[in-house]
Every structure is written in structure tokens, then in C-alpha cells.
């Protein structure tokens, strides 16, 4: 029986069963979106358990019908007049590094929606379990943001130009497609998740082979459906290898006119409705990420997010959030309103490095693995 710690109303619940440690994202009414408190607690638990010799396995799950729908957009909107969201952004990207490099096996039980930053707790896990209810998406560019939370590192490493496609179009993948794309490791029917969890927490041996054996006991071999976009990769590669967003759209439009390519039209429509600034920044970030380390990608993401939240070249992120989550009119008025108006010089501005003491601090070696925390930077003194 799991020993629950803390208030059951807390946004993240922890539990201990034998050598297993469980994290439950606990904002079901808000689809378990990531707030400042969520990030703070996650980092505390993960550091504590990595240093605890009795903790051998960490399990992530979400309460309700979502695993995690990403960052709390209303939190960002409410902080639009100042730098109040800097702390949560810093802590989240710092946490992403530690999730990728965690020293103990992680199992993500991903049932339902997993979007944006929520996927940063799934894809890097040693065992990322998805179900027939899983829905994955990276929708940031569509609202004037960029693909972040380590996905400027992850997406460029997918087959061909699938990463550019997912980042620019906000296309959704189901569980079977996540397996095929390499974004998840195992497919388990949702009605079997509780049994799998019980099997994991009751393991007498918690080495990776034992964990893999119990996960595979409940797993099914799956393939994408015939109509899946993963069966359209030659077309995706042909279009999304182009150098610019404008060229990608032109190529995608040409392909949409070909017989059998009716699937392109709704995706193209969504692509054209997205923030021009968000699209251009996202493409450049993904392309740079192909040849960058995880640490370099996270540092770059921190600069991009803070520059966008500070409206350095555009306030599209707040207009996108307003249209999607505040007024809910789904009619954003982008500024600039066209791709042609978003110059390379403007895009370059948000990629400029910060002063060294203002950069995201990624630990340089294993001895100082948990260094670089927000509270130890200059930022608190600048408030």
C-alpha cells in the first residue's frame, strides 16, 4: 500500500512503496498543467530520491483524463507585465536536464493528453508507457511560443524531418504513433495500467531488466493505422526539409494538390493560422538543435522563452494565449501578421546569448549535479 505524503489537494502527490517512488500530477480539472508549485515539488522529490539509496524506481502518472497538458498558459498571461514567470521557466528547463540525465529508472504511465512541457516527463523516461487514450502534441508555435522543455533537442532526432513537422503544425499523435516515432517505448491498454503499476511497485528486484520484463508482460505490439501521418513520411520529408517556413508552406501546398494527399489540407490550414513569429523562431530552434547538446538546447530555450515573454520582437504569445484560453475566441491577431514581415534580423535577436550570470545554469560535472538552482543565481536579487 502506498504511503501518501502531504495534502491530497497538493498539485503533486508523492508516494513510497518499497523501493518504488510515485509522482502523481494532481490538477485534474486543469489537465494537470505545470505551475510554479508543480515544478518546485518535482525538483525536490527527484533530487531527494536520486540521493536516497532505498529509492530504486520512479513512476510518473497524472490524475484524471490527462497526464499533463503542458504549461499553465493563464499563469504566463497574468505575468505579462513583469518577469514574474522567469522563476518557473528557469526551474522547468533546469528540471528538464535532470529528468533526461536521471540516475535511476523512470517509468511514465501516460494515459490521456500529454502536450508541450508535459511530454518532457514522458519522452526522456527509460520506460515511457502509452495507451489507446494517449494524445501527444507540441502546440507552442501555434500560439506564438516555440518548441521547448528540451524538445528542440528531442524533435530534430526523430526520423527525417518529422520533428520539424510536429513542431510547426502542432499535429497530434496517438499512442501507437508515438511508439513508431520513437517518442514512447511501450503500448499498454489503459485498463491494464493499474495492474502494471501494482506489478512495478511490488517488484522484488528493481534492476532495468526486471522493470522491462514487467512492462513487457502488459505490452502489446502495435503499428500505426493505415491513415497515420507516419505513413506519409516521404511527403513530410520532401516538404519540411526546405530552408524556410515560407518554402515549407509553398512545398506543402503543392503536395496538397496531388491525388491522395487530401490529408494535407486541414494541417496546412492550421499551419497558416499559426503565429508567423512563433513559426520562424521554432524552425530555427529545431534546426539549430540538430547539432547541439542537450545543455546547449536548454540554454537556448531559456533565452527564447524569456525574450518572447518580454515581447522583445512581438507580443504574439500573449495574443495567442488570449485567443485560446482567456477570451476563447480562437481569432488571434498576430503582429507581424505575415511571415514576410518577420525578418531574419528580428528572429536573430531572440537567440542572442544573455550575460553569463543570467544564463540558465546547467551543472558542469557530476559532483555538482544538483547545482545551478534558481535560488542560487543572481535572479532572486534582481526582483
Secondary structure, 3 states (H helix, E strand, C coil): CCEEECCCCCCEEEEEECCEEEEEECCHHHCCCECHHHHHHHHHHHHHHHCCCCCCEEEEEECCCEEECCECHHHHHHCCCCCCCHHHHHHHHHHHHHHHCCCCEEEEEECCEEEHHHHHHCCCCCEEEECCCCEEECCHHHHCCCCCCCHHHHHHHCCCCHHHHHHHHCCCEEHHHHHHHCCCCEECCHHHHHHHHHHHHCCCCCCHHHHHHHHHHHCECCCCCCCCHHHHHHHHHHHHCCCCHHHHHHHHHHHHCCCCCCHHHHHHHHHHHCCHHHHHHHHHHHHHHCCCCHHHHHHHHHHHHHHHHCCCCCCHHHHHHHHHHHCCCCCCCCCCCCHHHCCHHHHHHHCCCCCHHHCCCCCCCHHHCCCCCHHHCCHHHHC
